[in-house]
Amino acid sequence: MIDKKIIEKLKNGGIGILPTDTIYGLVGLAASAEAVERIYELRKRDPKKPMIVLIGELSDLKKFDIKVDKKVIVKLKKYWPGKISIILPCKNDKFFYLHRGTKSLAFRLPADGILQNLLKKTGPLVAPSANIEGEKPAENITGAKKYFGDRIDFYIDGGRIESKPSTLIKIEEGEIRILRKGERNII
């Protein structure tokens, strides 16, 4: 269970570290441009590079004006919930602060029940790895605190996590392209 105070912090634009279904993530509400920008600054992330958005259910894609046909929905259901992030077109300029001009966003629907429950209460969260860009992702809270100290709003300790990031794929014209091999293989 995630504490109600954490849910309120996230809903009010706070950011923090928590274990995701793959590695520790620095999370913030995807609907909050301020939280997203704060994460970019803290991670020293390339401002042209979009972040992965965690969703609690397939219908959350509608919140980003994502329209997928039945063939794509079949593919999404094949991989989700799971450790695969899927890049989908997001052409609405309202979400420029998320897609950074790429007109696409990567989404992941985690299988982890606690995380899914949190996402259903908060709404979608951006969740880049808990590290400064180019550095090794934190495997525990001590490592995350070395990166971010007291500049974030909360830490949730999930113990040591030794895992790879999610596999990153793109669906183009019905074909799957693997952009990053990660925690889950796809064949």
C-alpha positions as CSV (number, residue, x, y, z in Angstrom):
1,M,0.0,0.0,0.0
2,I,1.1,3.5,-0.8
3,D,0.5,6.1,1.9
4,K,-2.4,8.6,1.2
5,K,0.1,11.4,1.9
6,I,2.2,10.3,-1.0
7,I,-0.8,10.2,-3.3
8,E,-1.8,13.7,-2.2
9,K,1.8,15.0,-2.8
10,L,1.8,13.6,-6.3
11,K,-1.7,15.0,-7.1
12,N,-0.4,18.4,-5.9
13,G,2.6,18.4,-8.2
14,G,5.1,16.8,-5.9
15,I,7.8,14.4,-7.1
16,G,9.6,11.5,-5.5
17,I,11.4,8.2,-5.8
18,L,9.6,4.9,-5.7
19,P,10.2,1.4,-7.0
20,T,8.5,0.8,-10.4
21,D,8.0,-2.6,-12.0
22,T,11.5,-2.4,-13.4
23,I,13.8,0.0,-11.5
24,Y,13.5,2.9,-9.1
25,G,11.9,5.9,-10.8
26,L,11.8,9.6,-10.2
27,V,8.0,10.1,-10.6
28,G,5.7,13.0,-11.0
29,L,2.2,13.6,-12.3
30,A,2.2,13.5,-16.1
31,A,-0.6,16.1,-16.1
32,S,1.6,18.6,-14.2
33,A,3.9,20.5,-16.6
34,E,5.6,22.0,-13.5
35,A,6.4,18.5,-12.0
36,V,7.6,17.3,-15.4
37,E,10.0,20.3,-15.7
38,R,11.2,19.9,-12.2
39,I,12.2,16.3,-13.0
40,Y,14.0,17.4,-16.2
41,E,16.0,19.9,-14.2
42,L,16.9,17.6,-11.3
43,R,17.9,14.7,-13.6
44,K,19.8,17.1,-15.9
45,R,17.9,15.3,-18.7
46,D,18.2,16.3,-22.3
47,P,15.3,18.6,-22.8
48,K,14.5,17.1,-26.2
49,K,14.1,13.6,-24.9
50,P,10.6,12.6,-23.8
51,M,10.1,10.5,-20.6
52,I,8.1,7.2,-20.3
53,V,4.6,7.6,-18.9
54,L,3.2,4.9,-16.6
55,I,-0.5,4.3,-16.9
56,G,-2.9,2.4,-14.7
57,E,-5.2,1.1,-17.4
58,L,-5.4,1.1,-21.2
59,S,-8.1,3.8,-21.2
60,D,-5.6,6.3,-19.7
61,L,-4.2,6.7,-23.3
62,K,-7.3,8.8,-24.0
63,K,-6.1,11.4,-21.5
64,F,-3.3,12.2,-24.0
65,D,-5.5,12.2,-27.1
66,I,-4.0,8.9,-28.2
67,K,-6.2,7.1,-30.7
68,V,-5.3,3.5,-31.5
69,D,-7.1,1.2,-33.9
70,K,-8.2,-2.3,-33.1
71,K,-5.1,-3.9,-34.5
72,V,-2.8,-1.8,-32.3
73,I,-5.1,-2.5,-29.2
74,V,-4.5,-6.2,-29.9
75,K,-0.7,-5.6,-29.8
76,L,-0.9,-3.5,-26.7
77,K,-2.9,-6.2,-24.9
78,K,-0.2,-8.7,-26.0
79,Y,2.5,-6.8,-24.1
80,W,0.5,-5.1,-21.3
81,P,0.5,-5.2,-18.4
82,G,4.2,-5.8,-18.4
83,K,7.8,-4.5,-18.6
84,I,7.4,-3.1,-22.1
85,S,7.2,0.6,-22.9
86,I,5.5,1.3,-26.2
87,I,5.9,4.5,-28.2
88,L,2.6,5.8,-29.6
89,P,1.9,9.0,-31.7
90,C,0.9,12.0,-29.5
91,K,0.3,14.8,-32.0
92,N,-1.5,17.3,-29.7
93,D,0.7,20.3,-28.9
94,K,-1.0,20.6,-25.6
95,F,1.4,17.8,-24.6
96,F,4.5,19.4,-25.9
97,Y,5.9,19.6,-22.4
98,L,5.8,15.7,-22.5
99,H,6.6,14.8,-26.1
100,R,9.2,17.6,-26.5
101,G,8.3,18.1,-30.1
102,T,8.7,14.4,-31.1
103,K,4.9,14.1,-31.4
104,S,5.1,10.7,-29.7
105,L,5.2,9.3,-26.2
106,A,6.3,6.0,-24.6
107,F,3.7,4.4,-22.3
108,R,3.9,1.4,-20.0
109,L,1.1,-0.4,-18.2
110,P,2.9,-2.1,-15.2
111,A,1.8,-5.5,-14.0
112,D,2.8,-4.7,-10.4
113,G,-0.5,-4.5,-8.4
114,I,0.7,-1.8,-5.9
115,L,2.0,0.4,-8.7
116,Q,-1.2,-0.1,-10.8
117,N,-3.3,0.8,-7.8
118,L,-1.3,4.0,-7.2
119,L,-1.7,5.0,-10.9
120,K,-5.4,4.5,-10.7
121,K,-5.5,6.9,-7.7
122,T,-3.0,9.5,-9.1
123,G,-3.4,9.3,-12.8
124,P,-0.5,8.7,-15.2
125,L,3.0,9.4,-13.9
126,V,6.2,10.2,-15.7
127,A,8.8,7.8,-14.4
128,P,12.4,8.2,-15.7
129,S,15.0,6.2,-13.8
130,A,16.3,7.5,-10.5
131,N,19.6,9.0,-11.5
132,I,21.3,12.0,-13.1
133,E,21.2,11.5,-16.9
134,G,24.2,9.4,-18.0
135,E,24.8,8.0,-14.5
136,K,23.9,4.5,-13.3
137,P,20.2,4.1,-12.1
138,A,19.9,4.0,-8.3
139,E,19.5,0.4,-7.0
140,N,18.4,1.4,-3.6
141,I,17.2,4.5,-1.6
142,T,20.7,5.3,-0.4
143,G,21.8,5.6,-4.1
144,A,18.8,7.7,-4.9
145,K,19.4,10.1,-2.0
146,K,23.0,10.6,-3.2
147,Y,21.6,11.9,-6.5
148,F,18.7,14.0,-5.2
149,G,19.0,14.5,-1.4
150,D,16.3,16.7,0.0
151,R,15.4,18.3,-3.4
152,I,12.5,15.9,-3.9
153,D,9.3,15.4,-1.9
154,F,9.4,11.8,-0.8
155,Y,11.2,8.4,-1.0
156,I,9.6,5.0,-0.9
157,D,12.0,2.2,-0.1
158,G,11.5,-1.0,-2.0
159,G,14.8,-2.5,-1.0
160,R,17.6,-3.3,-3.4
161,I,16.4,-3.5,-7.1
162,E,18.8,-5.0,-9.6
163,S,16.9,-5.0,-12.9
164,K,17.1,-3.6,-16.4
165,P,14.9,-0.8,-17.6
166,S,11.8,-1.7,-19.6
167,T,12.1,-2.9,-23.2
168,L,11.2,0.0,-25.5
169,I,9.4,-0.6,-28.7
170,K,7.6,1.4,-31.4
171,I,4.7,0.2,-33.4
172,E,4.9,1.7,-36.9
173,E,2.5,0.7,-39.7
174,G,1.6,-2.5,-37.7
175,E,5.3,-3.5,-37.3
176,I,7.2,-3.7,-34.1
177,R,10.6,-2.1,-33.8
178,I,12.7,-2.7,-30.8
179,L,14.5,0.5,-29.7
180,R,16.0,-0.8,-26.4
181,K,16.3,-4.3,-25.1
182,G,15.4,-4.3,-21.5
183,E,13.9,-6.4,-18.7
184,R,11.5,-8.3,-20.9
185,N,12.3,-10.0,-24.2
186,I,9.8,-9.9,-27.0
187,I,9.7,-12.3,-29.9
